[in-house]
């Protein structure tokens, strides 16, 4: 299962947001069923961020959020 989360963050808060997003990804990576995850930032509009994660199945993703 692929999950895509999009965020709009003021450019001046970008580096702090990246740190928070990295921490969130680290927590998710410890959950059962996690396959992989990535953080991205839009080159044309640096206020746009994305967190994508892959999971073995929808149940794994839902349990990770619980």
Buried (B, 14 or more C-beta within 10 A) or exposed (E): BEBEEEEEBEEEEBEEBBEEBEEBBEEBEEBEBBEEBEBEBEEEEEBBBBBBBBBEEEEBBEEBEE
